[in-house]
Amino acid sequence: MTSPDQYTLGHQESVLRSHRWRTAENSAGYLLPALYPTQRLLDVGCGPGTITVDLAARVAPGEVVGLDKSERVVALARETARAAGVTNVTFRAGDIYALPYGDASFDVVHAHQVLQHLTDPVAALRELRRVTRPGGLVAVRDADYSAMTWYPPSEGLDEWRALYQEVTAANHAQADAGRRLLSWVRDAGFDPEGIVPSAGTWCYAMPDDRAWWADLWAERSTSSDFATQAKAHGLADDVALEHLADAWRTWGTEQDGWFAVLHGEVLARV
């Protein structure tokens, strides 16, 4: 089976630069207390593998598998593991709707910033549940674009968020996934008694963090699949996208600049 989903951001360097920043500590803290050595873990939508490698260290000598739709990104994840000297992790390409594993194959199945890009997140959650053993955990975390907030006010950033939501809607995906995770998990048939919802944040306010976040979104606004799709859907042109990039660059120079990303999180016991 081949997934019909269209990844809104793509795998350009401006996207991968953000993904490589992610660690288990800053992106999967809600899951870490449930991990222990010898667990078998699947990380779906692993990207360049930085979170996956961290999780592998937590469950060693347990086996960890990172899975991503992109063969190119899987190759990058293998390099991440080699550079870190982590040997209990392997990576492969695969489809979240048809995971290449039998029923009850893993103790933990993790997906970070994945469901927001899917046309059928509930079907994906059912598949995550299928490969999780009874008593095991499914862990999902997604951002919520409407809940993102920043200072100082910026009409340009308002326009950026509106366009991002329009592009994801045209892709039949959900930019405000974070607030919907609990509902999706319940719809996927998990036992309500075994569901623990929570929320987490990223904050970019220190000068280096603020400049990094602004620069990568300025680049994404003109040179990523998001920009390509915005034009293909007739939602923006090059002039409009450059205007958004300028807004990001301007915000990034604000001494009082502050940006927070809210994430929904759910741990669901199988």
C-alpha positions as CSV (number, residue, x, y, z in Angstrom):
1,M,0.0,0.0,0.0
2,T,1.3,3.5,-0.8
3,S,0.2,6.4,1.4
4,P,-1.8,9.1,-0.4
5,D,-0.6,11.8,2.0
6,Q,1.4,14.8,1.0
7,Y,4.0,16.0,3.5
8,T,3.5,19.7,3.8
9,L,7.0,20.6,4.7
10,G,9.2,18.3,2.7
11,H,12.8,17.3,3.4
12,Q,14.7,20.4,2.4
13,E,17.6,21.5,4.6
14,S,15.5,24.2,6.3
15,V,13.2,21.4,7.5
16,L,15.9,18.8,8.4
17,R,17.8,21.5,10.3
18,S,14.8,21.7,12.7
19,H,14.3,17.9,12.8
20,R,18.0,17.4,13.8
21,W,17.5,19.8,16.8
22,R,14.9,17.4,18.3
23,T,15.9,15.1,21.1
24,A,14.1,12.7,23.4
25,E,14.4,15.3,26.1
26,N,12.9,18.3,24.2
27,S,10.4,16.3,22.2
28,A,9.4,13.1,24.0
29,G,9.6,14.0,27.7
30,Y,6.1,12.8,28.3
31,L,7.2,9.3,27.2
32,L,10.5,8.9,29.0
33,P,9.3,7.9,32.4
34,A,7.6,4.8,30.8
35,L,10.8,3.6,29.1
36,Y,13.1,1.0,30.6
37,P,15.9,-1.3,29.3
38,T,15.0,-4.3,27.1
39,Q,11.8,-2.8,25.6
40,R,11.3,-3.1,21.8
41,L,10.4,0.2,20.4
42,L,9.2,1.5,17.0
43,D,9.6,5.1,16.0
44,V,7.3,5.9,13.1
45,G,8.1,9.0,11.1
46,C,11.6,9.0,12.5
47,G,13.1,11.7,10.2
48,P,16.9,12.0,10.5
49,G,16.8,9.9,13.6
50,T,17.9,12.1,16.5
51,I,14.9,11.3,18.7
52,T,15.1,7.6,17.7
53,V,18.8,7.3,18.7
54,D,18.0,8.9,22.1
55,L,15.2,6.5,22.7
56,A,17.4,3.6,21.7
57,A,19.9,4.6,24.4
58,R,17.0,4.6,27.0
59,V,15.8,1.1,26.2
60,A,19.2,-0.6,25.4
61,P,19.8,-3.4,25.0
62,G,16.2,-3.5,23.7
63,E,15.8,-3.3,19.9
64,V,14.6,0.0,18.3
65,V,13.4,0.4,14.8
66,G,13.0,3.8,13.1
67,L,10.7,4.0,10.1
68,D,10.1,6.8,7.7
69,K,8.4,7.1,4.3
70,S,11.4,8.7,2.7
71,E,14.3,6.5,1.7
72,R,16.6,9.6,1.6
73,V,15.8,10.5,5.2
74,V,16.2,6.8,6.3
75,A,19.8,7.0,5.0
76,L,20.4,10.2,7.0
77,A,19.0,8.4,10.1
78,R,21.5,5.6,9.7
79,E,24.3,8.2,9.6
80,T,23.0,9.7,12.8
81,A,23.1,6.3,14.6
82,R,26.6,5.6,13.2
83,A,27.9,9.0,14.4
84,A,26.4,8.4,17.8
85,G,27.8,4.9,18.1
86,V,24.3,3.5,18.9
87,T,24.1,-0.1,17.7
88,N,20.7,-1.3,18.9
89,V,18.7,0.7,16.3
90,T,17.9,0.0,12.7
91,F,16.1,2.1,10.1
92,R,13.9,1.3,7.2
93,A,11.4,2.9,4.8
94,G,7.7,2.1,5.3
95,D,4.1,3.2,5.3
96,I,2.3,4.1,8.5
97,Y,-1.0,2.7,7.2
98,A,0.6,-0.7,6.5
99,L,3.5,-1.2,8.9
100,P,5.7,-4.1,7.9
101,Y,5.4,-5.9,11.2
102,G,3.1,-8.5,12.7
103,D,0.5,-7.9,15.4
104,A,1.9,-7.2,18.9
105,S,5.5,-6.8,17.7
106,F,6.5,-3.8,20.0
107,D,6.4,-2.8,23.6
108,V,6.3,1.0,22.6
109,V,5.3,2.7,19.4
110,H,6.1,6.4,19.1
111,A,5.1,9.0,16.5
112,H,6.3,12.6,16.8
113,Q,4.8,15.3,14.5
114,V,3.3,12.7,12.2
115,L,-0.5,12.6,12.5
116,Q,-0.8,16.3,11.6
117,H,0.3,15.4,8.0
118,L,-2.1,12.5,7.5
119,T,-5.4,12.3,5.6
120,D,-6.6,9.6,8.0
121,P,-4.9,9.9,11.4
122,V,-7.4,7.5,13.0
123,A,-6.6,4.7,10.6
124,A,-2.9,5.3,11.3
125,L,-3.5,5.1,15.1
126,R,-5.3,1.8,14.6
127,E,-2.2,0.5,12.8
128,L,0.1,1.7,15.5
129,R,-2.1,-0.1,18.0
130,R,-2.1,-3.3,15.9
131,V,1.7,-3.7,16.2
132,T,1.8,-2.9,19.9
133,R,1.6,-5.8,22.3
134,P,-1.1,-5.9,25.0
135,G,0.0,-3.8,27.9
136,G,2.3,-1.8,25.6
137,L,2.1,1.9,24.9
138,V,1.4,4.1,21.8
139,A,2.8,7.6,22.2
140,V,1.9,10.4,19.9
141,R,2.8,14.2,20.0
142,D,1.8,16.9,17.5
143,A,1.9,20.7,17.3
144,D,-1.2,22.9,17.2
145,Y,-0.7,25.8,14.8
146,S,-3.7,27.8,16.0
147,A,-2.3,27.7,19.5
148,M,1.2,29.0,18.5
149,T,1.8,32.4,20.0
150,W,4.4,35.1,19.7
151,Y,5.4,38.6,20.6
152,P,5.6,41.3,19.4
153,P,2.5,41.1,17.2
154,S,3.3,40.6,13.5
155,E,0.7,40.8,10.7
156,G,3.2,38.9,8.5
157,L,3.4,36.0,10.9
158,D,-0.4,36.1,11.1
159,E,-0.5,35.7,7.4
160,W,2.1,32.9,7.5
161,R,0.0,30.9,9.9
162,A,-3.2,31.4,7.9
163,L,-1.4,30.3,4.7
164,Y,0.1,27.2,6.4
165,Q,-3.4,26.2,7.6
166,E,-4.8,26.7,4.1
167,V,-2.0,24.6,2.5
168,T,-2.6,21.7,5.0
169,A,-6.3,21.9,4.4
170,A,-5.7,21.7,0.7
171,N,-3.7,18.6,1.5
172,H,-6.6,17.2,3.5
173,A,-4.5,17.3,6.6
174,Q,-4.9,19.0,10.0
175,A,-2.5,21.7,11.2
176,D,-4.3,21.9,14.5
177,A,-3.6,18.2,15.3
178,G,-2.4,18.8,18.8
179,R,-5.8,19.5,20.3
180,R,-7.4,16.6,18.4
181,L,-5.0,13.8,19.5
182,L,-7.2,12.7,22.4
183,S,-10.3,12.6,20.2
184,W,-8.4,10.6,17.5
185,V,-7.0,8.1,19.9
186,R,-10.5,7.5,21.4
187,D,-11.9,7.1,17.8
188,A,-9.2,4.6,17.1
189,G,-10.6,2.3,19.7
190,F,-8.1,2.6,22.6
191,D,-9.5,1.9,26.1
192,P,-10.4,5.3,27.6
193,E,-9.1,4.0,31.0
194,G,-5.6,3.6,29.5
195,I,-5.3,7.0,27.8
196,V,-3.2,9.8,29.4
197,P,-3.4,13.2,27.6
198,S,-1.0,16.0,28.2
199,A,0.6,19.0,26.6
200,G,4.2,20.2,26.0
201,T,5.9,23.3,24.6
202,W,8.9,24.5,22.7
203,C,9.9,28.1,23.3
204,Y,12.2,30.3,21.2
205,A,13.2,33.4,23.0
206,M,16.9,33.4,23.7
207,P,18.7,35.4,21.0
208,D,20.4,32.4,19.3
209,D,17.2,30.3,19.5
210,R,15.1,33.1,18.2
211,A,17.4,33.8,15.2
212,W,17.6,30.1,14.4
213,W,13.8,29.6,14.4
214,A,13.2,32.8,12.4
215,D,15.9,31.9,9.8
216,L,14.6,28.4,9.2
217,W,11.0,29.6,8.8
218,A,12.1,32.4,6.5
219,E,13.9,29.8,4.3
220,R,10.9,27.4,4.5
221,S,8.6,30.2,3.4
222,T,10.3,30.4,0.0
223,S,12.3,27.2,-0.4
224,S,10.4,24.1,0.8
225,D,7.6,21.9,-0.2
226,F,5.3,24.2,1.8
227,A,6.2,27.0,-0.6
228,T,5.8,24.8,-3.7
229,Q,2.5,23.5,-2.5
230,A,1.2,27.0,-1.7
231,K,1.9,28.0,-5.3
232,A,0.5,24.7,-6.7
233,H,-2.7,25.1,-4.8
234,G,-3.0,28.7,-6.0
235,L,-2.8,30.1,-2.5
236,A,0.3,32.3,-2.8
237,D,2.8,33.5,-5.3
238,D,6.5,34.2,-5.0
239,V,5.9,37.8,-3.9
240,A,3.6,36.8,-1.1
241,L,6.0,34.1,0.0
242,E,8.9,36.5,0.1
243,H,6.8,38.8,2.2
244,L,6.3,36.0,4.7
245,A,10.1,35.4,4.7
246,D,10.7,39.1,5.4
247,A,8.3,39.0,8.3
248,W,10.1,36.1,9.9
249,R,13.5,37.8,9.4
250,T,12.1,41.0,11.0
251,W,10.6,39.2,14.0
252,G,13.9,37.3,14.4
253,T,15.7,40.7,15.1
254,E,13.3,41.7,17.8
255,Q,15.1,41.9,21.2
256,D,11.8,41.1,22.9
257,G,10.9,38.3,20.4
258,W,9.2,35.3,22.0
259,F,7.6,32.3,20.2
260,A,5.9,29.3,21.8
261,V,4.7,26.1,20.1
262,L,2.0,24.1,22.0
263,H,1.9,20.4,21.4
264,G,-0.8,17.8,22.3
265,E,0.5,14.6,23.7
266,V,-1.1,11.2,24.4
267,L,0.0,8.0,26.0
268,A,-2.4,5.2,25.2
269,R,-2.1,1.8,26.8
270,V,-3.0,-1.2,24.5
